[in-house]
Amino acid sequence: MDLGNFSVSLAVSDLKASETFYGHLGFTAIGGDRDQGWLIMKNDTTAMACFRACSRRTC
């Protein structure tokens, strides 16, 4: 079964750790702004947006 292109958005608590983790799974950063807390990563036909999660203490 071919699902075609797939994308997902994730709220993450640590953007750098998430980039490292997904990098080990074959994802590469293709866009975003780390200073603003978001990153777009891609692996073959899967794209994901990682957004730094906001809590009462961090926003």
PDB file of N, CA, C and O in Angstrom:
ATOM      1  N   MET A   1       0.848  -1.168   0.000  1.00  0.00           N
ATOM      2  CA  MET A   1       0.000   0.000   0.000  1.00  0.00           C
ATOM      3  C   MET A   1       0.898   1.237   0.000  1.00  0.00           C
ATOM      4  O   MET A   1       1.809   1.344   0.822  1.00  0.00           O
ATOM      5  N   ASP A   2       0.649   2.152  -0.900  1.00  0.00           N
ATOM      6  CA  ASP A   2       1.402   3.394  -0.995  1.00  0.00           C
ATOM      7  C   ASP A   2       0.515   4.526  -0.500  1.00  0.00           C
ATOM      8  O   ASP A   2      -0.505   4.837  -1.114  1.00  0.00           O
ATOM      9  N   LEU A   3       0.903   5.138   0.606  1.00  0.00           N
ATOM     10  CA  LEU A   3       0.114   6.223   1.167  1.00  0.00           C
ATOM     11  C   LEU A   3       0.503   7.587   0.602  1.00  0.00           C
ATOM     12  O   LEU A   3      -0.165   8.583   0.880  1.00  0.00           O
ATOM     13  N   GLY A   4       1.575   7.644  -0.187  1.00  0.00           N
ATOM     14  CA  GLY A   4       2.013   8.925  -0.739  1.00  0.00           C
ATOM     15  C   GLY A   4       2.736   9.754   0.307  1.00  0.00           C
ATOM     16  O   GLY A   4       3.341   9.215   1.234  1.00  0.00           O
ATOM     17  N   ASN A   5       2.667  11.060   0.151  1.00  0.00           N
ATOM     18  CA  ASN A   5       3.335  11.948   1.098  1.00  0.00           C
ATOM     19  C   ASN A   5       2.558  11.995   2.408  1.00  0.00           C
ATOM     20  O   ASN A   5       1.330  11.908   2.422  1.00  0.00           O
ATOM     21  N   PHE A   6       3.289  12.133   3.495  1.00  0.00           N
ATOM     22  CA  PHE A   6       2.700  12.135   4.830  1.00  0.00           C
ATOM     23  C   PHE A   6       3.388  13.210   5.654  1.00  0.00           C
ATOM     24  O   PHE A   6       4.608  13.360   5.573  1.00  0.00           O
ATOM     25  N   SER A   7       2.638  13.957   6.441  1.00  0.00           N
ATOM     26  CA  SER A   7       3.244  14.956   7.317  1.00  0.00           C
ATOM     27  C   SER A   7       2.542  14.954   8.664  1.00  0.00           C
ATOM     28  O   SER A   7       1.367  14.603   8.773  1.00  0.00           O
ATOM     29  N   VAL A   8       3.284  15.353   9.684  1.00  0.00           N
ATOM     30  CA  VAL A   8       2.769  15.382  11.045  1.00  0.00           C
ATOM     31  C   VAL A   8       3.425  16.549  11.777  1.00  0.00           C
ATOM     32  O   VAL A   8       4.555  16.926  11.468  1.00  0.00           O
ATOM     33  N   SER A   9       2.714  17.117  12.744  1.00  0.00           N
ATOM     34  CA  SER A   9       3.273  18.168  13.596  1.00  0.00           C
ATOM     35  C   SER A   9       3.352  17.653  15.019  1.00  0.00           C
ATOM     36  O   SER A   9       2.408  17.045  15.524  1.00  0.00           O
ATOM     37  N   LEU A  10       4.484  17.899  15.661  1.00  0.00           N
ATOM     38  CA  LEU A  10       4.707  17.415  17.022  1.00  0.00           C
ATOM     39  C   LEU A  10       5.078  18.559  17.951  1.00  0.00           C
ATOM     40  O   LEU A  10       5.873  19.425  17.587  1.00  0.00           O
ATOM     41  N   ALA A  11       4.513  18.567  19.137  1.00  0.00           N
ATOM     42  CA  ALA A  11       4.950  19.474  20.192  1.00  0.00           C
ATOM     43  C   ALA A  11       6.018  18.733  20.984  1.00  0.00           C
ATOM     44  O   ALA A  11       5.770  17.641  21.495  1.00  0.00           O
ATOM     45  N   VAL A  12       7.197  19.320  21.087  1.00  0.00           N
ATOM     46  CA  VAL A  12       8.315  18.654  21.768  1.00  0.00           C
ATOM     47  C   VAL A  12       8.826  19.532  22.902  1.00  0.00           C
ATOM     48  O   VAL A  12       8.741  20.758  22.830  1.00  0.00           O
ATOM     49  N   SER A  13       9.349  18.913  23.938  1.00  0.00           N
ATOM     50  CA  SER A  13       9.840  19.695  25.069  1.00  0.00           C
ATOM     51  C   SER A  13      11.280  20.157  24.856  1.00  0.00           C
ATOM     52  O   SER A  13      11.699  21.156  25.440  1.00  0.00           O
ATOM     53  N   ASP A  14      12.039  19.443  24.029  1.00  0.00           N
ATOM     54  CA  ASP A  14      13.439  19.796  23.788  1.00  0.00           C
ATOM     55  C   ASP A  14      13.710  19.667  22.290  1.00  0.00           C
ATOM     56  O   ASP A  14      13.853  18.560  21.771  1.00  0.00           O
ATOM     57  N   LEU A  15      13.779  20.796  21.606  1.00  0.00           N
ATOM     58  CA  LEU A  15      13.928  20.804  20.158  1.00  0.00           C
ATOM     59  C   LEU A  15      15.243  20.168  19.715  1.00  0.00           C
ATOM     60  O   LEU A  15      15.261  19.398  18.755  1.00  0.00           O
ATOM     61  N   LYS A  16      16.331  20.477  20.394  1.00  0.00           N
ATOM     62  CA  LYS A  16      17.637  19.938  20.020  1.00  0.00           C
ATOM     63  C   LYS A  16      17.674  18.415  20.203  1.00  0.00           C
ATOM     64  O   LYS A  16      18.184  17.701  19.339  1.00  0.00           O
ATOM     65  N   ALA A  17      17.144  17.923  21.307  1.00  0.00           N
ATOM     66  CA  ALA A  17      17.108  16.478  21.550  1.00  0.00           C
ATOM     67  C   ALA A  17      16.219  15.781  20.513  1.00  0.00           C
ATOM     68  O   ALA A  17      16.533  14.678  20.064  1.00  0.00           O
ATOM     69  N   SER A  18      15.124  16.420  20.140  1.00  0.00           N
ATOM     70  CA  SER A  18      14.233  15.841  19.131  1.00  0.00           C
ATOM     71  C   SER A  18      14.916  15.794  17.771  1.00  0.00           C
ATOM     72  O   SER A  18      14.776  14.813  17.041  1.00  0.00           O
ATOM     73  N   GLU A  19      15.654  16.847  17.424  1.00  0.00           N
ATOM     74  CA  GLU A  19      16.384  16.858  16.158  1.00  0.00           C
ATOM     75  C   GLU A  19      17.417  15.727  16.128  1.00  0.00           C
ATOM     76  O   GLU A  19      17.575  15.054  15.110  1.00  0.00           O
ATOM     77  N   THR A  20      18.106  15.524  17.230  1.00  0.00           N
ATOM     78  CA  THR A  20      19.092  14.437  17.321  1.00  0.00           C
ATOM     79  C   THR A  20      18.410  13.081  17.204  1.00  0.00           C
ATOM     80  O   THR A  20      18.865  12.225  16.445  1.00  0.00           O
ATOM     81  N   PHE A  21      17.328  12.877  17.943  1.00  0.00           N
ATOM     82  CA  PHE A  21      16.608  11.602  17.927  1.00  0.00           C
ATOM     83  C   PHE A  21      16.106  11.267  16.524  1.00  0.00           C
ATOM     84  O   PHE A  21      16.366  10.179  16.012  1.00  0.00           O
ATOM     85  N   TYR A  22      15.389  12.202  15.906  1.00  0.00           N
ATOM     86  CA  TYR A  22      14.839  11.935  14.577  1.00  0.00           C
ATOM     87  C   TYR A  22      15.939  11.882  13.520  1.00  0.00           C
ATOM     88  O   TYR A  22      15.774  11.226  12.492  1.00  0.00           O
ATOM     89  N   GLY A  23      17.043  12.556  13.757  1.00  0.00           N
ATOM     90  CA  GLY A  23      18.198  12.456  12.868  1.00  0.00           C
ATOM     91  C   GLY A  23      18.731  11.038  12.819  1.00  0.00           C
ATOM     92  O   GLY A  23      19.124  10.555  11.757  1.00  0.00           O
ATOM     93  N   HIS A  24      18.748  10.364  13.971  1.00  0.00           N
ATOM     94  CA  HIS A  24      19.180   8.962  14.026  1.00  0.00           C
ATOM     95  C   HIS A  24      18.221   8.044  13.266  1.00  0.00           C
ATOM     96  O   HIS A  24      18.606   6.948  12.859  1.00  0.00           O
ATOM     97  N   LEU A  25      16.988   8.480  13.076  1.00  0.00           N
ATOM     98  CA  LEU A  25      16.006   7.697  12.327  1.00  0.00           C
ATOM     99  C   LEU A  25      16.013   8.050  10.837  1.00  0.00           C
ATOM    100  O   LEU A  25      15.188   7.549  10.074  1.00  0.00           O
ATOM    101  N   GLY A  26      16.945   8.913  10.427  1.00  0.00           N
ATOM    102  CA  GLY A  26      17.092   9.238   9.012  1.00  0.00           C
ATOM    103  C   GLY A  26      16.460  10.539   8.566  1.00  0.00           C
ATOM    104  O   GLY A  26      16.462  10.845   7.374  1.00  0.00           O
ATOM    105  N   PHE A  27      15.913  11.323   9.503  1.00  0.00           N
ATOM    106  CA  PHE A  27      15.326  12.612   9.152  1.00  0.00           C
ATOM    107  C   PHE A  27      16.417  13.678   9.076  1.00  0.00           C
ATOM    108  O   PHE A  27      17.397  13.637   9.819  1.00  0.00           O
ATOM    109  N   THR A  28      16.229  14.631   8.165  1.00  0.00           N
ATOM    110  CA  THR A  28      17.153  15.759   8.038  1.00  0.00           C
ATOM    111  C   THR A  28      16.376  17.059   8.128  1.00  0.00           C
ATOM    112  O   THR A  28      15.262  17.170   7.618  1.00  0.00           O
ATOM    113  N   ALA A  29      16.982  18.045   8.786  1.00  0.00           N
ATOM    114  CA  ALA A  29      16.350  19.359   8.893  1.00  0.00           C
ATOM    115  C   ALA A  29      16.363  20.027   7.523  1.00  0.00           C
ATOM    116  O   ALA A  29      17.409  20.118   6.881  1.00  0.00           O
ATOM    117  N   ILE A  30      15.190  20.496   7.075  1.00  0.00           N
ATOM    118  CA  ILE A  30      15.100  21.159   5.770  1.00  0.00           C
ATOM    119  C   ILE A  30      14.570  22.580   5.896  1.00  0.00           C
ATOM    120  O   ILE A  30      14.470  23.289   4.895  1.00  0.00           O
ATOM    121  N   GLY A  31      14.232  23.004   7.097  1.00  0.00           N
ATOM    122  CA  GLY A  31      13.714  24.359   7.289  1.00  0.00           C
ATOM    123  C   GLY A  31      13.374  24.613   8.736  1.00  0.00           C
ATOM    124  O   GLY A  31      13.567  23.759   9.602  1.00  0.00           O
ATOM    125  N   GLY A  32      12.869  25.796   8.980  1.00  0.00           N
ATOM    126  CA  GLY A  32      12.485  26.165  10.331  1.00  0.00           C
ATOM    127  C   GLY A  32      13.403  27.214  10.906  1.00  0.00           C
ATOM    128  O   GLY A  32      14.284  27.730  10.218  1.00  0.00           O
ATOM    129  N   ASP A  33      13.195  27.526  12.168  1.00  0.00           N
ATOM    130  CA  ASP A  33      14.004  28.512  12.878  1.00  0.00           C
ATOM    131  C   ASP A  33      14.186  28.027  14.311  1.00  0.00           C
ATOM    132  O   ASP A  33      13.280  28.156  15.134  1.00  0.00           O
ATOM    133  N   ARG A  34      15.340  27.478  14.603  1.00  0.00           N
ATOM    134  CA  ARG A  34      15.605  26.932  15.945  1.00  0.00           C
ATOM    135  C   ARG A  34      15.454  28.000  17.032  1.00  0.00           C
ATOM    136  O   ARG A  34      14.975  27.709  18.129  1.00  0.00           O
ATOM    137  N   ASP A  35      15.862  29.234  16.724  1.00  0.00           N
ATOM    138  CA  ASP A  35      15.752  30.311  17.712  1.00  0.00           C
ATOM    139  C   ASP A  35      14.295  30.634  18.053  1.00  0.00           C
ATOM    140  O   ASP A  35      13.996  31.064  19.168  1.00  0.00           O
ATOM    141  N   GLN A  36      13.400  30.428  17.101  1.00  0.00           N
ATOM    142  CA  GLN A  36      11.974  30.657  17.344  1.00  0.00           C
ATOM    143  C   GLN A  36      11.266  29.402  17.834  1.00  0.00           C
ATOM    144  O   GLN A  36      10.084  29.446  18.175  1.00  0.00           O
ATOM    145  N   GLY A  37      11.991  28.269  17.871  1.00  0.00           N
ATOM    146  CA  GLY A  37      11.430  27.059  18.459  1.00  0.00           C
ATOM    147  C   GLY A  37      10.677  26.136  17.515  1.00  0.00           C
ATOM    148  O   GLY A  37       9.775  25.420  17.950  1.00  0.00           O
ATOM    149  N   TRP A  38      11.023  26.135  16.243  1.00  0.00           N
ATOM    150  CA  TRP A  38      10.365  25.198  15.330  1.00  0.00           C
ATOM    151  C   TRP A  38      11.343  24.715  14.273  1.00  0.00           C
ATOM    152  O   TRP A  38      12.319  25.389  13.943  1.00  0.00           O
ATOM    153  N   LEU A  39      11.054  23.520  13.747  1.00  0.00           N
ATOM    154  CA  LEU A  39      11.957  22.874  12.809  1.00  0.00           C
ATOM    155  C   LEU A  39      11.158  21.948  11.898  1.00  0.00           C
ATOM    156  O   LEU A  39      10.271  21.230  12.360  1.00  0.00           O
ATOM    157  N   ILE A  40      11.468  21.964  10.620  1.00  0.00           N
ATOM    158  CA  ILE A  40      10.856  21.056   9.651  1.00  0.00           C
ATOM    159  C   ILE A  40      11.900  20.001   9.294  1.00  0.00           C
ATOM    160  O   ILE A  40      13.029  20.333   8.932  1.00  0.00           O
ATOM    161  N   MET A  41      11.517  18.732   9.398  1.00  0.00           N
ATOM    162  CA  MET A  41      12.427  17.633   9.087  1.00  0.00           C
ATOM    163  C   MET A  41      11.759  16.720   8.062  1.00  0.00           C
ATOM    164  O   MET A  41      10.534  16.615   8.016  1.00  0.00           O
ATOM    165  N   LYS A  42      12.587  16.053   7.233  1.00  0.00           N
ATOM    166  CA  LYS A  42      12.047  15.205   6.166  1.00  0.00           C
ATOM    167  C   LYS A  42      12.846  13.918   6.066  1.00  0.00           C
ATOM    168  O   LYS A  42      14.061  13.898   6.264  1.00  0.00           O
ATOM    169  N   ASN A  43      12.129  12.841   5.753  1.00  0.00           N
ATOM    170  CA  ASN A  43      12.726  11.533   5.512  1.00  0.00           C
ATOM    171  C   ASN A  43      11.920  10.887   4.396  1.00  0.00           C
ATOM    172  O   ASN A  43      10.788  10.456   4.619  1.00  0.00           O
ATOM    173  N   ASP A  44      12.487  10.817   3.205  1.00  0.00           N
ATOM    174  CA  ASP A  44      11.809  10.235   2.041  1.00  0.00           C
ATOM    175  C   ASP A  44      10.485  10.970   1.804  1.00  0.00           C
ATOM    176  O   ASP A  44      10.505  12.135   1.408  1.00  0.00           O
ATOM    177  N   THR A  45       9.346  10.331   2.032  1.00  0.00           N
ATOM    178  CA  THR A  45       8.052  10.974   1.772  1.00  0.00           C
ATOM    179  C   THR A  45       7.386  11.482   3.047  1.00  0.00           C
ATOM    180  O   THR A  45       6.237  11.923   3.006  1.00  0.00           O
ATOM    181  N   THR A  46       8.081  11.428   4.169  1.00  0.00           N
ATOM    182  CA  THR A  46       7.509  11.872   5.434  1.00  0.00           C
ATOM    183  C   THR A  46       8.149  13.174   5.874  1.00  0.00           C
ATOM    184  O   THR A  46       9.373  13.282   5.950  1.00  0.00           O
ATOM    185  N   ALA A  47       7.315  14.161   6.165  1.00  0.00           N
ATOM    186  CA  ALA A  47       7.791  15.447   6.681  1.00  0.00           C
ATOM    187  C   ALA A  47       7.175  15.653   8.056  1.00  0.00           C
ATOM    188  O   ALA A  47       6.037  15.256   8.306  1.00  0.00           O
ATOM    189  N   MET A  48       7.934  16.276   8.937  1.00  0.00           N
ATOM    190  CA  MET A  48       7.396  16.582  10.266  1.00  0.00           C
ATOM    191  C   MET A  48       7.825  17.966  10.695  1.00  0.00           C
ATOM    192  O   MET A  48       8.922  18.432  10.388  1.00  0.00           O
ATOM    193  N   ALA A  49       6.931  18.601  11.408  1.00  0.00           N
ATOM    194  CA  ALA A  49       7.223  19.889  12.010  1.00  0.00           C
ATOM    195  C   ALA A  49       7.314  19.659  13.516  1.00  0.00           C
ATOM    196  O   ALA A  49       6.389  19.125  14.129  1.00  0.00           O
ATOM    197  N   CYS A  50       8.423  20.061  14.099  1.00  0.00           N
ATOM    198  CA  CYS A  50       8.597  19.973  15.552  1.00  0.00           C
ATOM    199  C   CYS A  50       8.518  21.381  16.117  1.00  0.00           C
ATOM    200  O   CYS A  50       9.258  22.272  15.701  1.00  0.00           O
ATOM    201  N   PHE A  51       7.623  21.570  17.057  1.00  0.00           N
ATOM    202  CA  PHE A  51       7.445  22.858  17.700  1.00  0.00           C
ATOM    203  C   PHE A  51       7.770  22.720  19.182  1.00  0.00           C
ATOM    204  O   PHE A  51       7.302  21.796  19.847  1.00  0.00           O
ATOM    205  N   ARG A  52       8.581  23.655  19.695  1.00  0.00           N
ATOM    206  CA  ARG A  52       8.887  23.635  21.125  1.00  0.00           C
ATOM    207  C   ARG A  52       7.587  23.828  21.892  1.00  0.00           C
ATOM    208  O   ARG A  52       6.863  24.804  21.691  1.00  0.00           O
ATOM    209  N   ALA A  53       7.310  22.880  22.770  1.00  0.00           N
ATOM    210  CA  ALA A  53       6.077  22.919  23.558  1.00  0.00           C
ATOM    211  C   ALA A  53       6.117  24.085  24.534  1.00  0.00           C
ATOM    212  O   ALA A  53       7.175  24.457  25.042  1.00  0.00           O
ATOM    213  N   CYS A  54       4.975  24.637  24.779  1.00  0.00           N
ATOM    214  CA  CYS A  54       4.843  25.777  25.659  1.00  0.00           C
ATOM    215  C   CYS A  54       4.086  25.358  26.919  1.00  0.00           C
ATOM    216  O   CYS A  54       3.021  24.745  26.843  1.00  0.00           O
ATOM    217  N   SER A  55       4.636  25.687  28.043  1.00  0.00           N
ATOM    218  CA  SER A  55       3.945  25.414  29.308  1.00  0.00           C
ATOM    219  C   SER A  55       3.767  26.720  30.069  1.00  0.00           C
ATOM    220  O   SER A  55       4.233  27.766  29.617  1.00  0.00           O
ATOM    221  N   ARG A  56       3.122  26.674  31.179  1.00  0.00           N
ATOM    222  CA  ARG A  56       2.934  27.884  31.978  1.00  0.00           C
ATOM    223  C   ARG A  56       4.263  28.490  32.418  1.00  0.00           C
ATOM    224  O   ARG A  56       4.373  29.703  32.602  1.00  0.00           O
ATOM    225  N   ARG A  57       5.281  27.626  32.586  1.00  0.00           N
ATOM    226  CA  ARG A  57       6.586  28.114  33.022  1.00  0.00           C
ATOM    227  C   ARG A  57       7.409  28.696  31.877  1.00  0.00           C
ATOM    228  O   ARG A  57       8.265  29.548  32.119  1.00  0.00           O
ATOM    229  N   THR A  58       7.177  28.264  30.640  1.00  0.00           N
ATOM    230  CA  THR A  58       8.039  28.688  29.537  1.00  0.00           C
ATOM    231  C   THR A  58       7.410  29.721  28.608  1.00  0.00           C
ATOM    232  O   THR A  58       8.085  30.197  27.696  1.00  0.00           O
ATOM    233  N   CYS A  59       6.163  30.082  28.801  1.00  0.00           N
ATOM    234  CA  CYS A  59       5.515  31.064  27.899  1.00  0.00           C
ATOM    235  C   CYS A  59       5.095  32.298  28.649  1.00  0.00           C
ATOM    236  O   CYS A  59       4.539  33.222  28.055  1.00  0.00           O
TER     237      CYS A  59
END
